[in-house]
Amino acid sequence: MDQILVSVIIPIYNAEKYLDECIESVVNQTYTNLEIILLPGNSADRSAEICESWAEKDSRILITPQDKNCTGYARNKGIASAHGEYVAFCDADDKMMPNYVEEMVSSATSNDSDIVECGYYNASEDLTQLKPYDILELLSDFPHSFYERFGSSSVWRYIVRKKFWTDNGFSFPEANRMEDLAVYSLMFAMTSKISFVHKPLYAYRENPRSVMHTASEISTVINNYMFIADYMVNEHRRLGIFERTKRTILSQLEYHADYILTDFTNLSCDERTEWERSISDKLKTLFGCKITAFDMKAFGWGGKGTGLLCSLMTKQCKAEGRYISQMTLRGMTNANIKTQLETLLSDLMPNTVVIDLLEETDYILKYEGDIDEYLKQWALGVLSFYESVKRCTTNPRIYIIEKYLATKHLSEGQMHDYQEKEDIAILNELLHVMYQSLIKQLPDSTFIPSIPDNSRYSLSADPKDGHNFDEAYYLEEIMDIIHYS
């Protein structure tokens, strides 16, 4: 059977340090029917010369100069000149694994896919250390849009059918940052013909990131961000999918804004606060939401995962997500614990309170009395907790996060304080009863159902510990409610 033609597009600008290694990885693919499109910009190094040298050695290489030194522009130009049925992308400082194209095309042809996505390696600068990363396999129980919110949108992670791209009028915005994010969710929202190769097929070189210091540099990056935000909303509206996708792309933009601001380690708190306000106002205008992630101040009660969740949720420079761990709601009948809680609440003044009940399990295991008596004391503690929240804050939103003990990935003999897995099942049944009671006792709270059972991970010896993706799940569930409540 004849191999279909695949076009590999490589924008190039001041890339001489790694360019030979990059092009060699494409030329030496096990799949040979390739059109390799090199797009050198106006570089100050030997990049153009290296391209010419390779073109002399391999007839599959085409050189199409770019005249704007713009990654988005170069990729559009590469796609316009591509003759392949599928197009693939490679960055000039990275490399493809030898079987990248072969594996991706095999999946594409077997599944009649418009898009094929793969895993990849996070690689050291010299490529001597390769850390495989295939988050999509971990998240196989979730819709792809969940991953899109915080995962990598890099174009080298997928190949795309050229006809699908051109028929929908897709194009990259002319930008050097976030141009890949701008089209990522757009494509996945427009097709159901998607397949995945759960193997690391690409080596992403983690170069040291430069620190930007000047006001003009910061303004340039933020202005680019605003341009990309406009572009994304306009494109989703053009294709008539904005109402379906707006929650996903709003979360993407919030995540990337926080990532960008974190890059500017030299910003004062006041400067960051100003940029946060500008970004938040922009997102509210574009998406018609009342609250963004930059308005959140979260306080948590429960397991350490909820503490991580509150930290992720609180993006304000002048606030930190806080939580109380290793205390139970039953303990709220104790005056000292009640005072500690009220001091923290008065100091933080959260607008969001998050509760889980995982810590209750340790205390239940140690409790030697009648379980009905424990539950009576616990119910009194819930009432005391609720009174403290109302007294010390101004109408915060309360979220009950349904979390259970996890057994997935736990090895036998590593059960922490639990004797048997059956003990965990019994405790989980009790937790379910307690969550139902908590909902009734906190009538103005919002209940967030548990992460899908098959996706509850415990990567340690403690079934209370989850996976970081657990918190991403709860974060997105809460933010979807908050944005448009």
Residue, then its C-alpha position, 0 to 999 in steps of 0.5 A: m500500500d502506498q504511503i500517503l504524503v505528510s508535510v512537516i512544517i518547521p518555522i526557523y529563526n535564530a535556531e542554529k544551535y539545535l537546527d541540525e539535530c532537529i532536521e536530522s530527526v525529521v529526515n531520518q523518520t521511519y516513514t519516508n513519504l515526507e515533504i519537509i518545509l523549512l521556513p527560515g526567517n531573517s536570522a542573525d545566525r547560520s540558520a539559513e545556511i544550515c537549511e540550504s545545506w540540508a536541502e542539497k542533501d535531501s530532495r524532500i526538503l523545500i525552503t520557503p522563507q518567511d519575511k515576518n519572523c513570526t511563528g504564526y505567520a510561518r506556520n500559515k505559510g507552511i500549510a498554504s504551500a503543503h501538498g501532504e494529506y496531513v500536516a505535522f509540525c516541529d519546532a526548530d529546537d526540538k526533535m521528533m522520535p524516529n517513529y513519530v510520523e509512522e505511528m501518527v499516520s497509522s493511527a490516522t488512517s486506521n481511524d479516519s482521523d482529522i486529528v491525531e495527538c500523541g504523548y511526548y518527552n519533557a527533555s533536558e536541554d542536551l536531550t540526555q534526560l527524557k521524561p515521558y509525559d502522556i497525561l491524556e492516557l491518565l485522563s482517558d475517562f474525561p472529555h478532551s475539553f478537560y485536558e484542553r483547559f490546562g494541558s499543552s496546546s503545542v502544535w507538535r503534539y498532533i498531526v491534522r488533515k489538511k483538508f479539515w484545516t482548510d475547509n474550516g478556514f483555520s489559521f494561526p494568529e500572527a504572533n510568536r506566543m500562544e498562537d498554538l493555543a488559539v487554534y487548539s480547542l477550535m479544532f477539537a470542537m469541530t470534529s469527532k474524528i480524533s485518535f490518540v497515540h499513547k506513546p512519547l513520540y516527540a522530545y520537547r527541549e526545556n530551554p532555560r526561560s528568559v526573565m523579562h524585566t522592563a515595562s515595555e517587555i511586560s506590556t508586549v507580552i500582555n498585549n499579545y495575550m489580549f490579542i490572542a484572547d480576542y482572536m480565540v473568541n472571534e474564531h469560536r463565534r465565527l464557527g458558531i461554537f462559542e456558547r458550547t466552548k466558552r467555558t473551556i477557552l475562558s479557563q485556558l485564558e485564565y490559566h495562561a494569564d496566571y502562567i504569564l504573570t508568574d514569569f515576571t518574577n520582578l513585578s511588585c505586588d501592586e504591579r501584578t495586581e494592576w495587570e491582574r485587574s486589566i486581564s480580568d476586565k478583558l475576560k469579563t468583557l469578552f465572555g460576559c462573566k461576572i467573576t474571573a479566577f483573579d477575583m478568588k480568595a479561597f479557604g479550605w477545610g479537609g485533606k491536603g488536596t483541598g489545600l492545593l485546590c485553594s492555592l490553585m484557585t486563589k490567583q490574587c497577588k495579595a491573597e493566598g489560598r489557605y486551609i485547615s487540615q488534620m481537623t474534623l468538623r466534629g472537632m469544631t465543638n472544641a472552643n480552641i479549634k473554633t477560635q483558630l478557624e475564626t481567626l483565620l477566616s477574619d484574617l483572610m476574608p475568603n469569598t469561597v469556602v471549600i470543604d471535604l471530609l477525608e480527614e474524618t476517616d483517620y479520626i473514625l478509625k481511632y474512635e472506639g465509641d458508638i458510631d451513631e454518637y460520633l455522627k451526632q457530635w459531628a453534626l453539632g460540629v458542622l453547625s458550629f463551623y457554619e456559624s463561624v463562617k457566617r460570623c467571620t465572612t461576608n456571604p462566601r460561596i460554600y462548596i462541598i467537594e465529594k472526595y473518597l478514599a482511593t485504592k487505585h495504584l495502591s500496592e498490597g502492604q501499603m495501606h497506611d492505617y487501613q488493614e484491608k481494602e474492605d476497610i476503605a470500602i466501609l469508610n467510603e460508604l460512611l463518607h457518602v452518608m456524611y456528605q448527604s447529611l452535610i448538604k442538608q445542614l449547609p442549605d446554601s452550599t453547592f455540591i461538587p460530585s466526586i471525580p469519576d471512580n476509575s480516575r481516583y488515584s492514590l500515588s502514595a501509601d495513603p488512600k487520602d492522597g490523590h493525584n494533582f489532576d484530581e484537584a484540577y477536576y474540582l477546580e474546573e467544576i467550581m470555576d464553571i459554576i462561578h464564572y456564570s453564577 
